[in-house]
Amino acid sequence: MSVAETVAIDRIEIVGNGIVQVRECTTITKDGAFFARQFKRWTLTPGQDLTGQPANVVAQCQAAWTPEVIAAYQAQMAAAGLGRQ
């Protein structure tokens, strides 16, 4: 019996305030047939450090996070009392 596992970023979404939502899919097959699938999700906020993120996620963040988007996000957080301390 051969078991194989494939891991891939299958979804990158940018929501209205510039937050990037990422979904990673792990697919397991046994003898070439689908057996199971598992998802891992995380979010990134405008201006966040992207060290360690996959290259395709970094590219999408850099395209979406213009200086205006970052400033608007920071202003929104400050107005909500959630600014960086």
C-alpha positions as a Markdown table, in Angstrom:
| # | Residue | x | y | z |
|---|---|---|---|---|
| 1 | Met | 0.0 | 0.0 | 0.0 |
| 2 | Ser | 1.4 | 3.4 | -1.0 |
| 3 | Val | 0.4 | 6.5 | 0.8 |
| 4 | Ala | 1.1 | 10.0 | -0.6 |
| 5 | Glu | 0.6 | 13.4 | 0.9 |
| 6 | Thr | 0.3 | 16.6 | -1.1 |
| 7 | Val | 0.4 | 20.1 | 0.5 |
| 8 | Ala | -0.5 | 23.2 | -1.5 |
| 9 | Ile | -1.9 | 26.7 | -0.9 |
| 10 | Asp | -5.2 | 26.4 | -2.7 |
| 11 | Arg | -6.9 | 29.7 | -1.7 |
| 12 | Ile | -5.6 | 33.2 | -1.2 |
| 13 | Glu | -8.4 | 35.8 | -0.6 |
| 14 | Ile | -8.1 | 39.5 | 0.0 |
| 15 | Val | -11.0 | 41.0 | 2.0 |
| 16 | Gly | -12.3 | 44.6 | 1.9 |
| 17 | Asn | -9.9 | 46.0 | 4.6 |
| 18 | Gly | -6.8 | 44.4 | 3.0 |
| 19 | Ile | -6.6 | 41.3 | 5.3 |
| 20 | Val | -5.3 | 38.3 | 3.3 |
| 21 | Gln | -6.9 | 34.9 | 4.1 |
| 22 | Val | -4.8 | 31.9 | 3.2 |
| 23 | Arg | -5.9 | 28.3 | 3.0 |
| 24 | Glu | -3.5 | 25.4 | 2.8 |
| 25 | Cys | -4.8 | 22.0 | 1.7 |
| 26 | Thr | -3.2 | 18.7 | 2.6 |
| 27 | Thr | -4.5 | 15.8 | 0.5 |
| 28 | Ile | -3.8 | 12.2 | 1.4 |
| 29 | Thr | -4.1 | 9.4 | -1.2 |
| 30 | Lys | -3.7 | 5.6 | -0.7 |
| 31 | Asp | -2.8 | 3.6 | -3.8 |
| 32 | Gly | -3.6 | 6.6 | -5.9 |
| 33 | Ala | -7.1 | 7.0 | -4.6 |
| 34 | Phe | -8.3 | 9.9 | -2.5 |
| 35 | Phe | -8.4 | 9.1 | 1.2 |
| 36 | Ala | -8.5 | 12.3 | 3.2 |
| 37 | Arg | -8.2 | 16.1 | 3.0 |
| 38 | Gln | -7.3 | 18.6 | 5.8 |
| 39 | Phe | -7.2 | 22.4 | 5.7 |
| 40 | Lys | -5.1 | 24.9 | 7.6 |
| 41 | Arg | -6.1 | 28.6 | 7.5 |
| 42 | Trp | -4.4 | 31.8 | 8.6 |
| 43 | Thr | -4.8 | 35.5 | 8.1 |
| 44 | Leu | -2.3 | 38.3 | 7.4 |
| 45 | Thr | -3.0 | 42.0 | 8.2 |
| 46 | Pro | -1.8 | 44.9 | 6.0 |
| 47 | Gly | 1.8 | 45.7 | 6.7 |
| 48 | Gln | 2.5 | 42.5 | 8.6 |
| 49 | Asp | 5.9 | 40.9 | 8.4 |
| 50 | Leu | 5.8 | 38.2 | 5.7 |
| 51 | Thr | 8.9 | 36.4 | 6.8 |
| 52 | Gly | 8.4 | 32.6 | 6.3 |
| 53 | Gln | 5.3 | 32.9 | 4.2 |
| 54 | Pro | 5.2 | 31.0 | 0.8 |
| 55 | Ala | 6.3 | 33.0 | -2.2 |
| 56 | Asn | 2.8 | 33.1 | -3.8 |
| 57 | Val | 1.3 | 34.5 | -0.6 |
| 58 | Val | 4.0 | 37.1 | -0.4 |
| 59 | Ala | 3.3 | 38.2 | -4.0 |
| 60 | Gln | -0.4 | 38.6 | -3.3 |
| 61 | Cys | 0.2 | 40.6 | -0.2 |
| 62 | Gln | 2.6 | 42.9 | -1.8 |
| 63 | Ala | 0.2 | 43.5 | -4.7 |
| 64 | Ala | -2.7 | 44.2 | -2.4 |
| 65 | Trp | -1.0 | 46.2 | 0.4 |
| 66 | Thr | -0.4 | 49.5 | -1.2 |
| 67 | Pro | 0.7 | 52.3 | 1.1 |
| 68 | Glu | -2.9 | 53.6 | 1.1 |
| 69 | Val | -4.3 | 50.2 | 2.1 |
| 70 | Ile | -1.8 | 49.9 | 5.0 |
| 71 | Ala | -2.6 | 53.4 | 6.2 |
| 72 | Ala | -6.4 | 52.9 | 6.0 |
| 73 | Tyr | -6.1 | 49.6 | 7.9 |
| 74 | Gln | -3.9 | 51.2 | 10.6 |
| 75 | Ala | -6.4 | 54.1 | 10.9 |
| 76 | Gln | -9.2 | 51.6 | 11.2 |
| 77 | Met | -7.4 | 49.7 | 14.0 |
| 78 | Ala | -6.5 | 53.0 | 15.8 |
| 79 | Ala | -10.1 | 54.2 | 15.7 |
| 80 | Ala | -11.2 | 50.9 | 17.2 |
| 81 | Gly | -8.6 | 51.2 | 19.9 |
| 82 | Leu | -6.7 | 48.2 | 18.5 |
| 83 | Gly | -3.6 | 50.0 | 17.3 |
| 84 | Arg | -0.1 | 48.6 | 17.9 |
| 85 | Gln | 1.2 | 49.5 | 21.3 |
